[in-house]
Amino acid sequence: MKSGGRLAALVALAVGLAACGKEGSPAAQGNPPPVPVAVITAAARDVPVAFEFVGQTAGSREVEVRARVGGILVKRAYTEGKPVRAGDLLFQIDPAPFQAALDQAQGALKVEEAQLARTRQDYDRILPLFKENAVSQKDRDDAQAAYQSAQASVAAARARLKEAQINLGYTRVTAPISGMTSKEVRSEGSLVGTGGDSLLTTISQIDPMYVNFSFSDNDLLAFRRDEQSGKLKLPEGKNFEVSLKLADGSSYAKSGRLNFTDNLVDSSTGSVRARAEFANPGGELLPGQFVRVFLNGARRVNAILIPQRAVLTAQQGKLVWVVGADSTVAPRPVTLGTEIGDQVLVEAGLKPGDKVVVDNIIKLRPGAKVAASPAKPAAQPAAQS
């Protein structure tokens, strides 16, 4: 019985202590313990920004090599896909018909020159006789007209000879520029003409290389609005430094320059065309590649940056948790701008001095008490665009 009475007393004591503990605990009183969070203090500062676009490379000069005379293609003198220099022989069109035309033109010129010599002699004989009234004025006029006609015939024959020489030269199809050749369009033995079937190959000059890209008219309006309001400061003379990222994520080693921006909006796409130029001595860039283009050198003035991990997405849009003076949190809608590394620009919704929660945000509820501590700075990457 003693042991039974001692056990009952212990159970009663445990129940009493548990009851006392529940009544005295914050949970029993409806006050959960503060949630530990890390916060950053929003601060305004000048931030370098880069504008990113999708672009495509193109040769700075792209030439279609076409036949300028018709005939049989008897020879291809270049290696497809290899570089050539201006003036190198690419194709040979059968020259025999054009050589025959040249010989014929030379013979016709000699005939006309002989006719010119005879009419000159006739005119030279008649002219002194006319001065002595030995021949009529009609005879003098006929001799003069024959002489002038022979001169015109010689000039026409010389023009036909020059045309024949040019056509014979066109049978040698040479490279108009230095660059990289493409695949042949017409093979040896084909009959080529001077119309739609005249294309033989193309040559692209890849040093320097062009990168074509475009941006929307909305981006252009926002860009100008920020510049006029003083939020955005452009590099001096608007000389942006242009950089590239290739399809595999690697960065192109050389910087480029912006060398063209259209002053018209394309009505079919609603975009403005632009172009950058890059040195490409090693041929690392090839025409037709898709790349990411970055315009560097601009700065956002008095901008606020927060970590991207601090942002929540709700039905109302983007929001962050802000710690008040009483150590409670409240959601704050924000308008976000450009992403810079692992941070994002805040266009509206925050002011300098606001304390923004950057972790444990899933555990928070409006009005919850928090125990805030400064967030540890994230390790800076070696290179950040």
C-alpha positions in Angstrom: 0.0 0.0 0.0 2.9 2.3 0.7 4.3 1.9 -2.7 0.9 2.4 -4.3 0.4 5.6 -2.3 3.9 6.9 -3.2 3.2 6.3 -7.0 -0.1 8.1 -6.8 1.6 11.1 -5.1 4.3 11.2 -7.9 1.7 11.2 -10.6 -0.2 14.0 -9.0 3.0 16.0 -8.6 3.9 15.5 -12.3 0.4 16.6 -13.4 0.6 19.7 -11.2 4.1 20.7 -12.5 2.9 20.2 -16.1 -0.1 22.3 -15.5 2.0 25.0 -13.9 4.4 24.9 -16.8 1.7 25.3 -19.4 0.2 28.2 -17.6 3.5 30.0 -17.2 4.8 29.3 -20.8 4.6 31.9 -23.6 2.7 29.4 -25.7 0.1 29.1 -22.9 -0.2 32.8 -22.9 -0.6 33.0 -26.7 2.9 34.5 -27.4 5.1 32.1 -29.4 8.8 32.7 -29.2 10.3 35.2 -31.7 11.4 33.7 -35.0 15.2 34.1 -35.6 15.8 35.8 -38.9 18.6 37.5 -40.7 18.0 40.9 -42.1 19.7 43.5 -44.3 19.2 47.2 -44.1 18.2 48.8 -47.5 20.7 51.4 -48.6 20.8 53.6 -51.7 23.9 53.6 -53.8 25.1 53.8 -57.4 25.0 50.4 -59.0 26.6 49.4 -62.3 24.0 47.7 -64.6 24.3 45.8 -67.8 21.6 45.5 -70.4 21.2 42.0 -71.8 19.9 41.0 -75.3 19.9 37.9 -77.5 22.0 38.4 -80.6 23.3 36.6 -83.7 26.7 36.9 -85.3 27.2 37.8 -88.9 30.2 38.6 -91.1 31.1 42.2 -91.3 31.0 41.7 -95.1 29.0 38.9 -96.7 29.3 38.6 -100.4 27.4 36.4 -102.8 29.8 35.2 -105.5 28.0 35.0 -108.8 28.8 34.2 -112.4 28.8 37.4 -114.6 28.8 35.4 -117.9 27.1 32.2 -118.8 28.8 29.0 -119.7 30.0 25.6 -118.5 31.7 25.6 -115.1 34.9 23.7 -115.7 36.9 24.1 -112.5 36.6 24.9 -108.8 39.9 26.3 -107.5 39.2 26.8 -103.8 38.6 24.5 -100.8 35.2 24.9 -99.3 35.1 26.4 -95.8 38.7 27.7 -96.0 39.9 31.3 -96.1 40.7 33.0 -99.3 42.2 36.4 -100.2 40.8 39.0 -102.4 41.6 38.2 -106.0 42.1 34.5 -105.6 40.6 32.3 -108.3 37.5 30.5 -107.2 35.9 29.1 -110.4 36.8 28.9 -114.0 34.1 29.1 -116.7 34.9 27.7 -120.1 36.7 30.6 -121.8 36.7 29.2 -125.4 33.5 30.9 -126.7 34.6 34.2 -125.2 38.1 33.9 -126.7 36.5 33.4 -130.1 34.3 36.5 -129.5 37.4 38.4 -128.6 39.2 37.4 -131.8 36.2 38.3 -133.8 36.0 41.7 -132.2 39.7 42.3 -132.9 39.1 41.5 -136.6 36.1 43.7 -136.8 38.1 46.6 -135.4 40.8 46.2 -138.0 38.2 46.3 -140.7 36.8 49.5 -139.3 40.2 51.0 -138.9 41.0 50.3 -142.6 37.8 51.9 -143.6 38.7 54.9 -141.5 42.1 55.2 -143.2 40.5 55.2 -146.6 37.9 57.8 -145.8 40.5 60.0 -144.2 42.5 59.8 -147.5 39.4 60.7 -149.6 38.7 63.6 -147.3 42.3 64.9 -147.4 42.2 64.8 -151.2 38.9 66.6 -151.6 39.4 69.4 -149.1 42.2 71.3 -151.1 40.2 70.8 -154.3 37.2 72.3 -152.7 39.2 75.3 -151.6 40.1 75.8 -155.3 36.5 75.3 -156.4 37.5 72.1 -158.3 34.8 70.0 -156.6 31.3 70.9 -155.4 30.4 71.5 -151.8 28.3 68.2 -151.9 31.4 66.2 -152.7 33.2 67.8 -149.8 30.2 67.2 -147.5 29.9 63.5 -148.6 33.7 62.9 -147.9 33.4 64.6 -144.5 30.4 62.5 -143.6 32.1 59.3 -144.7 35.1 60.2 -142.6 33.1 61.0 -139.5 31.0 57.8 -139.9 34.2 55.7 -140.2 35.4 57.3 -136.9 32.2 56.4 -135.1 32.4 52.8 -136.5 36.0 52.5 -135.2 34.8 53.7 -131.7 32.0 51.2 -131.7 34.3 48.4 -132.8 36.8 49.3 -130.0 33.9 49.2 -127.5 32.9 45.7 -128.7 36.5 44.6 -128.4 36.6 46.0 -124.8 33.3 44.2 -124.0 34.8 40.9 -125.4 37.9 41.4 -123.2 35.8 42.0 -120.1 33.6 38.9 -120.8 36.7 36.8 -121.2 38.0 38.1 -117.9 34.7 37.2 -116.2 35.3 33.5 -117.0 37.8 33.7 -114.1 35.6 34.1 -111.1 37.8 35.6 -108.3 37.2 36.4 -104.7 35.9 40.0 -104.3 37.0 40.1 -100.6 39.1 38.2 -98.2 37.2 35.9 -95.9 35.8 32.4 -95.3 34.3 30.6 -98.2 31.1 28.6 -98.0 29.9 25.4 -99.8 29.8 25.6 -103.6 26.3 26.0 -105.0 27.0 24.8 -108.5 29.4 21.9 -109.1 31.9 21.4 -111.9 30.3 20.6 -115.3 27.2 22.7 -114.5 25.8 25.2 -117.0 25.6 28.5 -115.2 23.8 31.7 -116.3 23.6 35.3 -115.3 20.1 35.2 -113.8 18.8 33.4 -110.8 21.1 30.4 -111.4 24.3 32.6 -111.2 25.1 32.0 -107.5 28.2 30.0 -107.0 29.2 30.4 -103.3 29.3 33.0 -100.6 32.2 34.6 -98.7 32.0 36.1 -95.2 34.6 38.4 -93.7 34.8 37.4 -90.1 37.3 39.8 -88.8 35.8 42.0 -87.6 32.6 40.2 -86.7 29.2 41.8 -86.4 26.6 40.9 -83.8 23.1 41.9 -84.6 20.4 42.2 -81.9 17.3 44.2 -81.2 15.4 45.7 -78.2 11.7 46.4 -77.9 10.2 49.9 -78.1 9.0 49.4 -74.5 12.6 48.9 -73.4 13.6 52.0 -75.4 10.9 54.2 -73.7 11.9 52.9 -70.2 15.5 53.5 -71.0 14.9 57.1 -72.1 12.6 57.8 -69.1 15.1 56.6 -66.6 17.8 58.6 -68.3 15.7 61.8 -68.3 14.7 61.4 -64.7 18.3 60.9 -63.5 17.9 57.4 -62.4 20.2 56.1 -65.1 23.6 57.5 -65.9 25.1 56.5 -69.2 28.8 56.1 -70.1 30.4 59.2 -71.5 29.4 59.7 -75.1 27.1 56.7 -74.8 30.1 54.5 -75.6 29.0 51.2 -74.1 31.4 48.5 -73.6 29.9 45.4 -75.2 30.6 41.9 -74.1 29.4 38.5 -75.2 28.5 35.1 -73.7 28.6 32.1 -76.1 26.1 29.3 -76.2 28.1 27.2 -73.8 28.0 29.9 -71.1 31.7 31.0 -71.7 32.6 34.6 -72.2 34.2 35.9 -75.3 37.6 37.3 -74.5 37.4 40.5 -76.5 35.2 43.5 -75.9 33.3 45.1 -78.7 31.7 48.5 -79.4 28.2 49.5 -80.5 28.5 50.8 -84.0 24.9 51.1 -85.2 21.4 51.8 -83.6 18.5 52.2 -85.9 16.3 55.3 -85.6 13.2 53.5 -86.8 11.0 50.9 -85.0 10.3 47.9 -87.1 6.5 47.9 -87.4 6.4 44.1 -87.9 8.2 43.2 -84.6 8.0 46.4 -82.6 11.7 46.4 -82.0 14.7 48.6 -82.8 17.7 47.0 -84.5 21.2 47.5 -83.2 24.7 46.1 -84.0 28.0 45.7 -82.2 31.4 45.0 -83.7 34.0 42.6 -82.3 37.6 41.8 -83.3 37.8 38.2 -84.3 41.4 37.5 -85.4 41.4 33.8 -84.4 38.1 33.0 -86.0 36.5 31.9 -82.7 33.2 33.5 -83.7 31.5 32.1 -86.8 28.6 33.7 -88.7 25.1 32.6 -87.5 26.0 31.8 -83.9 23.4 32.8 -81.2 25.0 34.8 -78.3 24.0 36.9 -75.3 24.9 40.5 -75.7 25.7 42.8 -72.7 25.9 46.5 -72.9 28.1 47.6 -69.9 29.0 51.0 -68.5 25.7 52.4 -67.3 24.9 53.1 -63.6 21.7 53.2 -61.7 21.8 56.2 -59.4 20.7 55.8 -55.7 19.4 52.3 -56.4 18.4 49.8 -53.8 19.6 46.2 -54.1 18.3 43.2 -52.2 19.1 39.5 -52.4 16.8 37.6 -54.7 16.1 35.0 -52.0 14.3 37.7 -50.0 11.6 38.0 -52.6 8.3 36.1 -52.4 5.8 35.7 -55.2 2.1 36.0 -54.2 -1.2 36.5 -56.0 -0.7 40.2 -55.5 2.8 40.1 -57.1 6.3 40.4 -55.6 6.7 41.1 -51.9 9.3 41.1 -49.1 9.1 40.9 -45.3 10.0 44.1 -43.5 10.8 44.3 -39.8 9.2 47.2 -37.9 10.3 49.1 -34.9 8.4 46.8 -32.6 10.3 43.7 -34.0 7.3 42.5 -35.9 7.2 41.7 -39.6 4.8 42.9 -42.3 4.7 42.0 -46.0 5.6 44.9 -48.3 4.8 44.8 -52.1 7.7 45.8 -54.2 8.4 46.5 -57.9 11.5 44.9 -59.1 13.9 45.7 -62.0 17.1 44.3 -63.4 18.7 41.2 -61.8 22.4 41.7 -61.0 24.1 38.5 -60.0 22.1 37.1 -57.1 20.6 40.4 -56.3 17.8 42.4 -57.8 17.0 46.1 -58.2 14.0 47.5 -56.3 12.2 50.1 -58.4 9.5 50.9 -55.8 8.3 49.7 -52.4 11.4 50.1 -50.2 13.3 53.1 -48.9 16.7 53.4 -47.3 16.8 52.2 -43.8 14.1 49.5 -44.2 15.1 46.1 -42.6 14.4 43.3 -45.1 14.3 39.7 -44.0 16.4 37.4 -46.1 15.9 34.0 -44.5 13.3 32.0 -42.7 10.7 33.9 -44.7 8.5 30.8 -45.1 8.0 30.6 -41.3 6.8 34.2 -41.0 3.2 35.5 -40.6 2.0 39.1 -40.6 2.6 40.6 -37.1 4.9 37.8 -36.0 7.7 38.7 -33.5 11.2 38.1 -34.8 14.7 38.1 -33.4 16.6 39.9 -36.1 20.3 39.7 -36.7 22.4 41.1 -39.5 22.8 38.8 -42.5 26.3 37.6 -43.3 27.5 39.1 -46.7 27.5 36.5 -49.5 30.7 35.6 -51.1 31.3 37.8 -54.1 31.8 36.0 -57.4 35.1 36.5 -59.3 33.3 38.1 -62.2 29.8 39.5 -62.2 27.9 41.0 -65.1 
